[in-house]
Amino acid sequence: MTTIPSYSLYGESPEANTSDILNFEKIPRRAVYYEWKINPHQHDTLMQLLYVEKRSGTAYFEGEEIQFQSPCFILVPAQTIHGFNFTAGIDGSVVTVSQRPIESALKGISPAILESMNKPSVVSVPRNEKINATICQLFDMIEHETFEQGMVEMTAAHSLIVCLLVHMHRYHQDQSGETTNHSTRKAEQIKRFRSLVNGSLGTLMSVDQYADQLGMTASQLRRICTDVLGQSPLTVINTRIVHIAQRELAYSTMSIQQIAHSLGFEDAAYFSRFFKKQTGITPTDFRSAISKESESKT
């Protein structure tokens, strides 16, 4: 079984707490060090948004290979196994940020854009100087907010990232029906599995039940997940449940019991045990830690 490394930033060990991570850099800064090739890896709680201004390359998403050409956006959601093969001299920007606050902001603004964040994507941008200048200016403003990462700066940066996602979503809609399907069979099966997991939160299902809905055996689903993701199906399911639970604990006013029920747990105590087993901390302690972090920045 191949072990897929997990990083905070590529090549750097994951941090215990990534709730307040905000990083901006130009694509060449890290890419040139690794000779323009970024090997498959993932970020547990961090999403990345890239804007390629110059040159081209290949993106690898969970068994899927996509050629891209500037100018374009590249969205990499948290927990997505991805890699890149950039052409030498590529230029552009990349912002890395905790996905939870972005999801929380989009939840009340645009469920459609929130839904699009469940899957990686490459979205071409029109070759227009005004459009390019607007997008680059938004990334420049995010870079400015990273100089001093207090609560105000983080809020501003999150708002700017949402604005960029709106731009990306607009161009993605314009291209709907025009894109080429590059998926392999296994990549398509993983997409269907993830879609089922995302759509069934609120109803706890076993690996056997997911496999049955996908028209395969549980052993086939395990083999596909291992081959493409380097993870078991149960790990995929549990990771998604924990991700949503952490988002609600951090950014909603729901009680722990309400969150447990919304995720399909009839017993809040069982949910708390599950959460602690997965994260090493109880839901109450997690919410308290997030609250203290927020207070320290005000």
C-alpha positions as a LaTeX table, in Angstrom:
\begin{tabular}{lrrr}
\hline
Residue & $x$ (\AA) & $y$ (\AA) & $z$ (\AA) \\
\hline
Met1 & 0.00 & 0.00 & 0.00 \\
Thr2 & 1.40 & 3.38 & $-1.05$ \\
Thr3 & 1.58 & 5.97 & 1.73 \\
Ile4 & 0.58 & 9.42 & 0.51 \\
Pro5 & 2.41 & 12.12 & 2.50 \\
Ser6 & 0.41 & 14.82 & 4.24 \\
Tyr7 & 1.87 & 18.32 & 4.53 \\
Ser8 & 0.89 & 21.76 & 5.74 \\
Leu9 & 2.90 & 23.24 & 2.86 \\
Tyr10 & 4.60 & 20.93 & 0.35 \\
Gly11 & 7.74 & 19.44 & 1.87 \\
Glu12 & 6.91 & 20.70 & 5.37 \\
Ser13 & 5.59 & 18.56 & 8.22 \\
Pro14 & 1.89 & 19.05 & 9.01 \\
Glu15 & 1.19 & 21.36 & 11.93 \\
Ala16 & $-0.97$ & 20.20 & 14.81 \\
Asn17 & $-3.24$ & 23.23 & 14.48 \\
Thr18 & $-3.99$ & 24.55 & 11.00 \\
Ser19 & $-7.13$ & 26.54 & 11.80 \\
Asp20 & $-5.36$ & 29.87 & 11.33 \\
Ile21 & $-2.92$ & 29.04 & 8.54 \\
Leu22 & $-2.78$ & 31.55 & 5.70 \\
Asn23 & 0.10 & 31.36 & 3.26 \\
Phe24 & 0.73 & 33.22 & 0.02 \\
Glu25 & 3.56 & 32.60 & $-2.37$ \\
Lys26 & 4.39 & 32.74 & $-6.05$ \\
Ile27 & 4.24 & 29.33 & $-7.73$ \\
Pro28 & 7.94 & 29.32 & $-8.80$ \\
Arg29 & 9.18 & 29.84 & $-5.23$ \\
Arg30 & 8.59 & 26.21 & $-4.26$ \\
Ala31 & 8.30 & 24.65 & $-7.71$ \\
Val32 & 11.79 & 25.63 & $-8.86$ \\
Tyr33 & 13.32 & 24.05 & $-5.74$ \\
Tyr34 & 11.70 & 20.72 & $-6.66$ \\
Glu35 & 12.66 & 21.10 & $-10.34$ \\
Trp36 & 9.07 & 22.00 & $-11.32$ \\
Lys37 & 7.62 & 18.67 & $-10.14$ \\
Ile38 & 5.36 & 18.40 & $-7.09$ \\
Asn39 & 4.82 & 14.75 & $-6.16$ \\
Pro40 & 1.43 & 13.40 & $-4.99$ \\
His41 & 0.52 & 14.55 & $-1.48$ \\
Gln42 & $-2.42$ & 15.96 & 0.44 \\
His43 & $-3.32$ & 18.58 & 3.04 \\
Asp44 & $-5.61$ & 17.36 & 5.81 \\
Thr45 & $-7.52$ & 20.60 & 6.50 \\
Leu46 & $-6.02$ & 23.09 & 4.05 \\
Met47 & $-7.29$ & 24.09 & 0.63 \\
Gln48 & $-5.21$ & 25.69 & $-2.10$ \\
Leu49 & $-6.19$ & 28.08 & $-4.86$ \\
Leu50 & $-3.70$ & 28.67 & $-7.67$ \\
Tyr51 & $-3.80$ & 31.18 & $-10.50$ \\
Val52 & $-1.48$ & 30.37 & $-13.39$ \\
Glu53 & $-0.52$ & 33.53 & $-15.28$ \\
Lys54 & 2.13 & 32.11 & $-17.59$ \\
Arg55 & 3.06 & 28.75 & $-19.14$ \\
Ser56 & 1.35 & 25.40 & $-18.61$ \\
Gly57 & 1.59 & 22.02 & $-16.94$ \\
Thr58 & $-0.18$ & 18.89 & $-15.78$ \\
Ala59 & $-2.26$ & 18.47 & $-12.64$ \\
Tyr60 & $-2.81$ & 15.06 & $-11.04$ \\
Phe61 & $-5.95$ & 14.60 & $-8.95$ \\
Glu62 & $-6.60$ & 11.19 & $-7.38$ \\
Gly63 & $-5.86$ & 9.15 & $-10.50$ \\
Glu64 & $-6.98$ & 11.87 & $-12.90$ \\
Glu65 & $-4.55$ & 13.71 & $-15.17$ \\
Ile66 & $-5.46$ & 17.18 & $-16.48$ \\
Gln67 & $-3.42$ & 19.36 & $-18.81$ \\
Phe68 & $-3.71$ & 23.07 & $-18.08$ \\
Gln69 & $-2.73$ & 26.21 & $-19.94$ \\
Ser70 & $-2.49$ & 29.75 & $-18.60$ \\
Pro71 & $-4.43$ & 31.71 & $-17.65$ \\
Cys72 & $-6.39$ & 29.42 & $-15.34$ \\
Phe73 & $-7.49$ & 28.75 & $-11.78$ \\
Ile74 & $-6.64$ & 25.47 & $-10.05$ \\
Leu75 & $-8.64$ & 24.54 & $-6.94$ \\
Val76 & $-7.33$ & 21.85 & $-4.59$ \\
Pro77 & $-9.76$ & 21.09 & $-1.73$ \\
Ala78 & $-8.56$ & 19.70 & 1.59 \\
Gln79 & $-7.88$ & 15.94 & 1.65 \\
Thr80 & $-7.38$ & 15.80 & $-2.12$ \\
Ile81 & $-4.39$ & 13.76 & $-3.27$ \\
His82 & $-2.72$ & 15.94 & $-5.87$ \\
Gly83 & 0.53 & 16.70 & $-7.65$ \\
Phe84 & 1.82 & 18.91 & $-10.44$ \\
Asn85 & 4.29 & 18.79 & $-13.28$ \\
Phe86 & 4.91 & 22.44 & $-14.18$ \\
Thr87 & 6.70 & 23.66 & $-17.29$ \\
Ala88 & 9.91 & 25.51 & $-16.44$ \\
Gly89 & 9.35 & 29.23 & $-16.04$ \\
Ile90 & 5.72 & 28.93 & $-14.95$ \\
Asp91 & 4.42 & 31.98 & $-13.11$ \\
Gly92 & 1.42 & 32.68 & $-10.93$ \\
Ser93 & 0.21 & 32.71 & $-7.34$ \\
Val94 & $-0.96$ & 30.15 & $-4.81$ \\
Val95 & $-2.77$ & 30.74 & $-1.54$ \\
Thr96 & $-3.05$ & 28.02 & 1.12 \\
Val97 & $-5.66$ & 28.43 & 3.84 \\
Ser98 & $-7.78$ & 26.45 & 6.29 \\
Gln99 & $-10.83$ & 25.28 & 4.36 \\
Arg100 & $-13.30$ & 25.41 & 7.25 \\
Pro101 & $-13.73$ & 29.21 & 7.51 \\
Ile102 & $-14.07$ & 29.49 & 3.72 \\
Glu103 & $-16.80$ & 26.83 & 3.76 \\
Ser104 & $-18.50$ & 28.60 & 6.64 \\
Ala105 & $-18.57$ & 31.90 & 4.72 \\
Leu106 & $-19.88$ & 30.26 & 1.55 \\
Lys107 & $-22.54$ & 28.31 & 3.41 \\
Gly108 & $-24.64$ & 31.43 & 3.82 \\
Ile109 & $-23.63$ & 33.14 & 0.58 \\
Ser110 & $-23.56$ & 30.53 & $-2.17$ \\
Pro111 & $-24.33$ & 26.84 & $-1.61$ \\
Ala112 & $-23.47$ & 26.25 & $-5.28$ \\
Ile113 & $-19.90$ & 27.47 & $-4.84$ \\
Leu114 & $-19.65$ & 25.55 & $-1.56$ \\
Glu115 & $-20.64$ & 22.38 & $-3.39$ \\
Ser116 & $-17.98$ & 23.00 & $-6.04$ \\
Met117 & $-15.33$ & 22.99 & $-3.31$ \\
Asn118 & $-15.85$ & 19.27 & $-2.77$ \\
Lys119 & $-13.84$ & 18.42 & $-5.88$ \\
Pro120 & $-10.60$ & 19.63 & $-7.45$ \\
Ser121 & $-10.88$ & 21.58 & $-10.67$ \\
Val122 & $-8.99$ & 23.43 & $-13.38$ \\
Val123 & $-10.88$ & 26.42 & $-14.78$ \\
Ser124 & $-9.66$ & 28.40 & $-17.77$ \\
Val125 & $-9.86$ & 32.20 & $-17.62$ \\
Pro126 & $-10.49$ & 34.40 & $-20.68$ \\
Arg127 & $-7.37$ & 36.01 & $-22.17$ \\
Asn128 & $-8.35$ & 39.52 & $-21.21$ \\
Glu129 & $-5.97$ & 42.07 & $-19.68$ \\
Lys130 & $-8.65$ & 43.63 & $-17.48$ \\
Ile131 & $-9.79$ & 40.26 & $-16.09$ \\
Asn132 & $-6.20$ & 39.18 & $-15.48$ \\
Ala133 & $-5.41$ & 42.46 & $-13.71$ \\
Thr134 & $-8.45$ & 42.10 & $-11.44$ \\
Ile135 & $-7.54$ & 38.55 & $-10.42$ \\
Cys136 & $-3.88$ & 39.42 & $-9.86$ \\
Gln137 & $-4.89$ & 42.41 & $-7.75$ \\
Leu138 & $-7.01$ & 40.18 & $-5.49$ \\
Phe139 & $-4.04$ & 37.85 & $-4.97$ \\
Asp140 & $-1.80$ & 40.86 & $-4.27$ \\
Met141 & $-4.27$ & 42.04 & $-1.62$ \\
Ile142 & $-4.21$ & 38.59 & $-0.01$ \\
Glu143 & $-0.42$ & 38.73 & 0.07 \\
His144 & $-0.64$ & 42.08 & 1.87 \\
Glu145 & $-2.95$ & 40.58 & 4.53 \\
Thr146 & $-0.41$ & 37.82 & 5.28 \\
Phe147 & 2.14 & 40.34 & 6.58 \\
Glu148 & 0.33 & 40.60 & 9.93 \\
Gln149 & $-2.10$ & 37.75 & 10.52 \\
Gly150 & $-4.44$ & 39.11 & 13.16 \\
Met151 & $-8.19$ & 38.53 & 13.24 \\
Val152 & $-8.92$ & 41.52 & 10.99 \\
Glu153 & $-6.30$ & 40.46 & 8.43 \\
Met154 & $-7.54$ & 36.86 & 8.39 \\
Thr155 & $-11.13$ & 38.03 & 7.90 \\
Ala156 & $-10.06$ & 40.27 & 5.04 \\
Ala157 & $-8.05$ & 37.47 & 3.42 \\
His158 & $-10.94$ & 35.01 & 3.72 \\
Ser159 & $-13.25$ & 37.55 & 2.06 \\
Leu160 & $-10.79$ & 38.03 & $-0.79$ \\
Ile161 & $-10.48$ & 34.26 & $-1.28$ \\
Val162 & $-14.28$ & 33.99 & $-1.45$ \\
Cys163 & $-14.21$ & 36.73 & $-4.10$ \\
Leu164 & $-11.68$ & 34.73 & $-6.12$ \\
Leu165 & $-13.84$ & 31.62 & $-5.82$ \\
Val166 & $-16.79$ & 33.62 & $-7.17$ \\
His167 & $-14.70$ & 34.59 & $-10.20$ \\
Met168 & $-13.62$ & 30.98 & $-10.69$ \\
His169 & $-17.18$ & 29.69 & $-10.38$ \\
Arg170 & $-18.37$ & 32.21 & $-12.98$ \\
Tyr171 & $-15.85$ & 31.02 & $-15.56$ \\
His172 & $-16.52$ & 27.40 & $-14.66$ \\
Gln173 & $-20.20$ & 27.90 & $-15.45$ \\
Asp174 & $-19.29$ & 29.49 & $-18.79$ \\
Gln175 & $-17.29$ & 26.37 & $-19.66$ \\
Ser176 & $-19.84$ & 23.79 & $-18.52$ \\
Gly177 & $-20.36$ & 21.22 & $-21.20$ \\
Glu178 & $-17.13$ & 22.18 & $-22.96$ \\
Thr179 & $-14.61$ & 20.41 & $-20.77$ \\
Thr180 & $-13.00$ & 17.12 & $-21.71$ \\
Asn181 & $-13.38$ & 14.16 & $-19.40$ \\
His182 & $-9.86$ & 13.02 & $-18.49$ \\
Ser183 & $-11.00$ & 10.61 & $-15.77$ \\
Thr184 & $-9.83$ & 7.06 & $-15.62$ \\
Arg185 & $-12.39$ & 4.47 & $-14.53$ \\
Lys186 & $-10.96$ & 4.31 & $-11.02$ \\
Ala187 & $-10.88$ & 8.12 & $-10.72$ \\
Glu188 & $-14.54$ & 8.26 & $-11.75$ \\
Gln189 & $-15.43$ & 5.60 & $-9.18$ \\
Ile190 & $-13.62$ & 7.60 & $-6.48$ \\
Lys191 & $-15.57$ & 10.70 & $-7.52$ \\
Arg192 & $-18.84$ & 8.81 & $-7.19$ \\
Phe193 & $-17.79$ & 7.43 & $-3.80$ \\
Arg194 & $-16.83$ & 10.87 & $-2.48$ \\
Ser195 & $-20.08$ & 12.30 & $-3.83$ \\
Leu196 & $-22.04$ & 9.63 & $-1.96$ \\
Val197 & $-20.09$ & 10.32 & 1.24 \\
Asn198 & $-20.69$ & 14.06 & 0.95 \\
Gly199 & $-24.38$ & 13.55 & 0.21 \\
Ser200 & $-25.08$ & 11.03 & 2.95 \\
Leu201 & $-23.73$ & 12.96 & 5.93 \\
Gly202 & $-26.60$ & 12.74 & 8.35 \\
Thr203 & $-27.10$ & 9.04 & 7.70 \\
Leu204 & $-24.32$ & 6.82 & 9.00 \\
Met205 & $-23.60$ & 4.15 & 6.41 \\
Ser206 & $-21.22$ & 1.21 & 6.41 \\
Val207 & $-18.59$ & 0.52 & 3.76 \\
Asp208 & $-20.79$ & $-2.36$ & 2.55 \\
Gln209 & $-23.73$ & 0.02 & 2.06 \\
Tyr210 & $-21.63$ & 2.50 & 0.08 \\
Ala211 & $-20.24$ & $-0.31$ & $-2.06$ \\
Asp212 & $-23.75$ & $-1.59$ & $-2.73$ \\
Gln213 & $-24.89$ & 1.85 & $-3.91$ \\
Leu214 & $-21.85$ & 2.01 & $-6.19$ \\
Gly215 & $-22.67$ & $-1.39$ & $-7.68$ \\
Met216 & $-19.56$ & $-3.13$ & $-6.40$ \\
Thr217 & $-18.41$ & $-5.29$ & $-3.50$ \\
Ala218 & $-16.84$ & $-3.87$ & $-0.35$ \\
Ser219 & $-13.54$ & $-5.54$ & $-1.24$ \\
Gln220 & $-13.58$ & $-3.84$ & $-4.67$ \\
Leu221 & $-14.21$ & $-0.46$ & $-3.04$ \\
Arg222 & $-11.36$ & $-1.06$ & $-0.59$ \\
Arg223 & $-9.01$ & $-1.98$ & $-3.43$ \\
Ile224 & $-9.93$ & 1.10 & $-5.49$ \\
Cys225 & $-9.51$ & 3.44 & $-2.51$ \\
Thr226 & $-6.16$ & 1.87 & $-1.67$ \\
Asp227 & $-4.94$ & 2.10 & $-5.28$ \\
Val228 & $-6.02$ & 5.72 & $-5.88$ \\
Leu229 & $-6.05$ & 7.33 & $-2.43$ \\
Gly230 & $-3.73$ & 5.16 & $-0.38$ \\
Gln231 & $-6.54$ & 5.04 & 2.20 \\
Ser232 & $-9.31$ & 2.70 & 3.22 \\
Pro233 & $-12.94$ & 3.68 & 2.44 \\
Leu234 & $-13.62$ & 3.90 & 6.18 \\
Thr235 & $-10.82$ & 6.46 & 6.54 \\
Val236 & $-12.37$ & 8.55 & 3.75 \\
Ile237 & $-15.78$ & 8.41 & 5.44 \\
Asn238 & $-14.51$ & 9.20 & 8.94 \\
Thr239 & $-12.24$ & 12.00 & 7.72 \\
Arg240 & $-15.16$ & 13.72 & 6.02 \\
Ile241 & $-17.38$ & 13.38 & 9.10 \\
Val242 & $-14.65$ & 14.88 & 11.30 \\
His243 & $-14.06$ & 17.71 & 8.82 \\
Ile244 & $-17.74$ & 18.74 & 8.88 \\
Ala245 & $-17.92$ & 18.30 & 12.65 \\
Gln246 & $-14.90$ & 20.58 & 13.16 \\
Arg247 & $-16.39$ & 23.20 & 10.86 \\
Glu248 & $-19.68$ & 23.24 & 12.78 \\
Leu249 & $-17.93$ & 23.26 & 16.16 \\
Ala250 & $-15.78$ & 26.18 & 15.10 \\
Tyr251 & $-18.25$ & 28.34 & 13.20 \\
Ser252 & $-21.82$ & 27.43 & 14.19 \\
Thr253 & $-23.80$ & 27.95 & 17.37 \\
Met254 & $-25.27$ & 24.45 & 17.32 \\
Ser255 & $-24.87$ & 22.40 & 20.47 \\
Ile256 & $-22.71$ & 19.29 & 20.38 \\
Gln257 & $-25.86$ & 17.19 & 20.53 \\
Gln258 & $-27.33$ & 19.03 & 17.54 \\
Ile259 & $-24.12$ & 18.58 & 15.56 \\
Ala260 & $-24.07$ & 14.88 & 16.45 \\
His261 & $-27.64$ & 14.42 & 15.24 \\
Ser262 & $-26.99$ & 16.38 & 12.04 \\
Leu263 & $-24.19$ & 13.94 & 11.22 \\
Gly264 & $-26.33$ & 10.87 & 11.87 \\
Phe265 & $-25.28$ & 10.06 & 15.45 \\
Glu266 & $-28.28$ & 9.26 & 17.63 \\
Asp267 & $-26.16$ & 9.39 & 20.77 \\
Ala268 & $-24.10$ & 12.54 & 21.44 \\
Ala269 & $-21.86$ & 10.60 & 23.82 \\
Tyr270 & $-21.00$ & 8.13 & 21.05 \\
Phe271 & $-20.26$ & 11.05 & 18.72 \\
Ser272 & $-17.92$ & 12.52 & 21.33 \\
Arg273 & $-16.06$ & 9.22 & 21.66 \\
Phe274 & $-15.81$ & 8.93 & 17.87 \\
Phe275 & $-14.52$ & 12.50 & 17.56 \\
Lys276 & $-11.90$ & 12.00 & 20.26 \\
Lys277 & $-10.73$ & 8.72 & 18.71 \\
Gln278 & $-10.23$ & 10.46 & 15.36 \\
Thr279 & $-8.68$ & 13.71 & 16.61 \\
Gly280 & $-7.32$ & 13.03 & 20.08 \\
Ile281 & $-9.53$ & 15.72 & 21.60 \\
Thr282 & $-13.18$ & 15.92 & 22.66 \\
Pro283 & $-15.66$ & 18.13 & 20.78 \\
Thr284 & $-15.98$ & 20.35 & 23.86 \\
Asp285 & $-12.23$ & 20.84 & 24.14 \\
Phe286 & $-11.92$ & 21.46 & 20.39 \\
Arg287 & $-14.59$ & 24.18 & 20.49 \\
Ser288 & $-12.97$ & 25.72 & 23.57 \\
Ala289 & $-9.55$ & 25.79 & 21.89 \\
Ile290 & $-10.96$ & 27.49 & 18.79 \\
Ser291 & $-12.74$ & 30.05 & 20.97 \\
Lys292 & $-9.55$ & 30.86 & 22.88 \\
Glu293 & $-7.63$ & 31.30 & 19.62 \\
Ser294 & $-10.22$ & 33.77 & 18.37 \\
Glu295 & $-10.14$ & 35.73 & 21.62 \\
Ser296 & $-6.33$ & 35.95 & 21.56 \\
Lys297 & $-6.46$ & 37.64 & 18.14 \\
Thr298 & $-9.00$ & 40.30 & 19.04 \\
\hline
\end{tabular}
